[in-house]
Amino acid sequence: MSPNWEILMQFKVHGSGRTLYGDGFALWYTADTQLKSGPVFGAKNGFNGLGIFFDTYSNHNGEHSHGHPYISAVVHNGSQVYDHDTDGTHNEMAGCQSSFRGQKHETFISIKYINNILSVHTDVRGKNKWTKCFEEKNVVLPIGYHLGLSSSTGQLADNHDVVMLKTYEVDLVEGQVFNQEEALKLIPSAEGEPDRPHVEDVQPLFSRRVYTIFYICFGLVFILTIGGFGYTYYQKYTIGRNKKRFY
């Protein structure tokens, strides 16, 4: 048994929605032998292991440092809670934007865990070429965990198809030390910024709907004003021409 592995997955996320769709799906490597339903892309919170999240909908009311669709990785040890309301931005180890939704060509992802380095590459542009999403060192994952898949749509709708999923055991790299008994007892962990507490978004003074109505009214007033000036000018011009005809 080797602690190094690779997962290759072909998937397709699609639906009829052009502006509203979601929420996404997740690939799991956790201690659970069977996933239980919950709020984290269809699976329970407080998981123990690794979650790779394919997020297609922004639940966060505030500003993101990224857009959607978005792929992220979270490593938890069972004591942390994934913050769904902020799309996991307080929990993620790493991530990247990825236009994997709605593609007509095949889309793939490669997830490698070799010598405590977790790397994710995608092929979503139909060019048969891997694009690096992220690479994180000092990621600790035990051996003997279980793979799983889950998805959720909430009040929206979408299709999350897993066309193919293959796993590979990768040989030890030069200089890598492996003890099977110790590897079974490892506690999942990753370096980086620790989980931050949930902070409620600051609600704007006016809702987006109010702003939209305001801009529509402002636009109408502007058009009517310009139209009024134009009509006045046209009347003066017409009267001036009519007067000239009598001289």
C-alpha positions in Angstrom: 0.0 0.0 0.0 1.2 3.5 -0.9 0.1 6.8 0.6 0.4 8.4 -2.8 -2.6 8.4 -5.2 -4.2 10.1 -8.1 -7.9 10.5 -9.0 -8.9 11.2 -12.6 -12.5 12.2 -13.2 -14.6 13.1 -16.2 -17.7 15.1 -15.3 -20.3 17.4 -16.8 -22.3 20.2 -15.1 -25.1 21.5 -17.2 -28.7 22.7 -17.1 -31.3 25.0 -18.7 -30.5 28.0 -16.4 -28.4 30.7 -18.0 -28.1 33.1 -15.0 -29.5 31.2 -12.0 -28.3 27.6 -11.3 -26.5 25.7 -8.6 -25.3 24.8 -6.2 -22.6 22.3 -7.2 -21.1 19.0 -6.3 -18.3 17.5 -4.2 -15.7 14.8 -4.3 -14.8 13.4 -0.9 -11.9 11.5 0.6 -13.1 10.9 4.2 -13.3 8.5 7.1 -17.0 7.9 6.5 -17.8 4.6 4.9 -21.1 6.0 3.7 -21.9 9.7 3.2 -24.8 11.2 5.2 -26.9 13.9 3.7 -26.3 17.5 4.9 -25.7 21.1 3.9 -22.2 20.8 2.4 -23.0 20.1 -1.3 -25.4 17.4 -0.2 -23.2 15.8 2.5 -23.0 16.3 6.3 -20.9 19.0 7.9 -18.1 18.4 10.3 -16.4 15.9 7.9 -13.1 14.2 8.6 -10.8 14.3 5.6 -10.6 16.1 2.2 -13.4 17.7 0.2 -13.0 19.0 -3.4 -15.9 21.3 -4.1 -17.2 22.3 -7.5 -19.2 25.4 -6.6 -21.4 27.0 -9.3 -23.5 29.4 -7.2 -22.4 32.3 -5.0 -24.3 32.2 -1.6 -22.1 35.0 -0.3 -23.8 38.5 -0.2 -20.5 40.3 0.1 -17.6 40.6 -2.3 -15.7 37.5 -3.3 -12.1 37.5 -4.2 -13.1 35.1 -7.0 -16.0 34.4 -9.4 -18.0 31.3 -10.0 -17.8 28.4 -11.1 -15.1 27.8 -8.5 -13.1 24.7 -7.4 -11.8 24.6 -3.9 -10.2 22.1 -1.4 -11.0 21.9 2.3 -9.2 19.6 4.8 -11.0 19.1 8.1 -10.5 16.8 11.0 -14.1 16.5 12.2 -14.0 19.4 14.6 -14.4 22.2 12.1 -17.6 23.4 10.4 -17.8 24.3 6.7 -19.4 27.8 6.3 -21.8 27.3 3.4 -23.1 30.9 3.7 -19.7 32.3 2.7 -19.1 29.5 0.1 -16.3 28.2 2.3 -14.0 31.1 1.8 -13.2 31.0 5.5 -12.4 27.3 5.3 -10.7 26.6 2.0 -7.1 25.6 1.7 -6.8 26.6 -1.9 -8.9 27.0 -5.0 -9.3 28.5 -8.5 -11.9 29.8 -10.9 -12.8 27.2 -13.5 -15.4 27.5 -16.4 -16.4 23.9 -16.2 -20.2 24.4 -16.3 -22.1 24.4 -19.5 -19.3 23.2 -21.8 -20.2 21.1 -24.8 -16.9 19.3 -24.8 -15.6 16.8 -22.2 -14.3 18.2 -18.9 -11.8 16.5 -16.7 -10.0 17.0 -13.3 -6.9 15.4 -12.0 -6.3 15.3 -8.2 -2.9 14.0 -7.0 -1.7 13.4 -3.5 2.0 12.6 -3.6 4.5 12.9 -0.6 2.1 15.3 1.3 1.6 17.5 -1.8 -2.0 18.0 -3.0 -2.2 19.2 -6.6 -5.3 19.8 -8.8 -5.3 20.3 -12.6 -8.2 20.7 -14.9 -8.9 20.2 -18.6 -12.2 22.1 -19.2 -11.3 24.1 -22.4 -11.5 21.1 -24.8 -7.8 21.4 -25.7 -6.5 18.1 -24.2 -4.2 20.2 -22.0 -4.0 20.3 -18.2 -4.2 23.6 -16.5 -2.9 24.0 -12.9 -5.6 24.9 -10.4 -3.4 24.8 -7.3 -0.7 22.9 -5.5 -0.4 22.8 -1.7 2.5 21.3 0.3 2.3 19.9 3.9 -1.1 18.3 3.5 -1.6 15.4 5.8 -4.1 12.7 4.9 -4.3 9.2 6.4 -4.5 6.1 4.3 -7.5 3.9 4.2 -10.1 6.6 3.8 -13.1 6.3 1.4 -14.1 8.1 -1.7 -17.6 9.6 -2.1 -19.6 12.0 -4.3 -22.5 14.3 -3.4 -24.3 17.2 -4.9 -27.0 19.7 -4.1 -29.3 22.2 -6.0 -31.2 24.0 -3.2 -34.0 26.0 -4.7 -32.3 26.1 -8.0 -31.6 23.3 -10.5 -28.7 21.8 -12.4 -27.4 18.5 -13.6 -24.2 17.0 -12.1 -23.0 14.1 -14.1 -19.9 12.0 -13.2 -19.1 10.2 -16.5 -15.9 8.4 -15.3 -13.8 8.2 -12.2 -10.5 6.3 -11.9 -8.1 5.9 -9.0 -4.4 5.1 -9.2 -1.9 4.1 -6.6 1.4 6.0 -7.1 4.7 4.6 -6.1 6.8 6.2 -3.3 9.0 9.0 -4.5 12.8 9.0 -3.8 13.4 9.8 -0.1 9.8 9.4 1.0 9.4 7.5 4.3 6.2 5.5 4.8 5.0 3.6 7.9 1.7 2.0 7.3 0.6 1.8 11.0 1.4 5.5 11.5 -0.2 6.5 8.2 -3.5 4.9 9.4 -3.5 7.1 12.6 -2.8 10.4 11.0 -5.1 13.3 11.6 -6.1 15.3 8.5 -4.5 18.7 8.4 -3.1 21.4 6.1 -1.0 24.5 6.4 -2.4 27.9 5.6 -4.8 30.3 7.1 -6.9 28.8 9.9 -10.6 28.7 9.8 -12.1 32.1 10.6 -15.3 32.6 12.5 -18.5 33.3 10.6 -19.2 37.0 10.3 -22.6 38.1 9.0 -22.5 40.1 5.9 -23.1 43.8 6.3 -26.5 44.4 4.6 -26.7 47.4 2.3 -28.9 50.3 3.2 -31.0 49.6 0.1 -31.6 46.3 -1.6 -30.6 45.6 -5.2 -34.2 45.9 -6.3 -34.5 49.4 -4.9 -31.3 50.4 -6.7 -32.6 48.8 -9.9 -35.9 50.8 -9.6 -34.0 54.0 -8.9 -31.8 53.6 -12.0 -34.8 52.8 -14.2 -36.6 55.9 -12.9 -33.5 58.0 -13.4 -33.1 56.7 -16.9 -36.7 57.5 -17.7 -36.4 61.0 -16.3 -33.2 61.5 -18.3 -34.8 60.4 -21.5 -37.9 62.5 -21.0 -35.7 65.5 -20.2 -33.6 65.1 -23.3 -36.8 64.5 -25.3 -38.4 67.7 -23.9 -35.3 69.8 -24.8 -35.4 68.2 -28.3 -39.1 68.9 -28.7 -38.7 72.5 -27.6 -35.8 73.0 -30.0 -37.8 71.5 -32.8 -40.8 73.8 -32.1 -38.6 76.9 -32.1 -36.8 75.8 -35.3 -40.2 75.1 -37.1 -41.7 78.4 -36.0 -38.5 80.3 -37.1 -38.8 78.7 -40.6 -42.5 79.5 -40.9 -41.8 83.2 -40.0 -39.2 83.4 -42.7 -41.7 82.3 -45.4 -43.8 85.4 -44.8 -41.0 87.9 -45.6 
